[in-house]
Amino acid sequence: MSGAFDKLKGKAKEAAGKALNDDSLKNKGKADQVKGEVKKAAGKVKDSFNDKDK
């Protein structure tokens, strides 16, 4: 999955957790958002290395 998808999924889980007063679901959503940010950052690093090879 892409970083953007993980962030979107995380936001949905967090919102559902808030609506249902479910701290576990809310925290899983926040974790998914962080996971998405990490994937996005890793992709940028990978792209910068690939650009240097050209």
N, C-alpha and C positions, 0 to 999 in steps of 0.2 A: 504494500500500500504506500501511497505517496504521503509526504509530510503534510500536505494540505488536507488530504482526506482524514488523516489522524487528528488534525486540529479540529476539523469540522465535527467529526464523530465525538471528540472530547467535549466540545461545546454543547452538543446535543445531550450527552450523558450528564454533564454538569447541570444543565437546565432542568433535565428530568429529575435529577437528584434534589435540586432545590424545590421543585414543584411537589415532589413526593415526600419531602423532608427526610431523604435518605442520604445520610452523610457518606456512606460507603460508595454509592453510585456517583455522588458529587465528586468525591476524591478520585475515583477511577477516571472520571471525565477530565479532571485537572491533569492527571498523569498522562492521559492520551494526548492532551494539548502539548505537554512538555515533550513527549515522544515525537510529536509532529514537528516541533521547533528543532529538535536535535536532528531529525532526518533532513529537514530543510537546510540546516547549517552544514551538515555532512555533504549534502549534494553540492552546495556552493564551493566547499573546499575541493571536492573531487573535480568539479568543473574548472576551478582555477589551475589545478595541476594538469588537467587535460589541455587547457589553453596554452600552458607553458611549453608543452611538447610540440606544438604546431609551429 
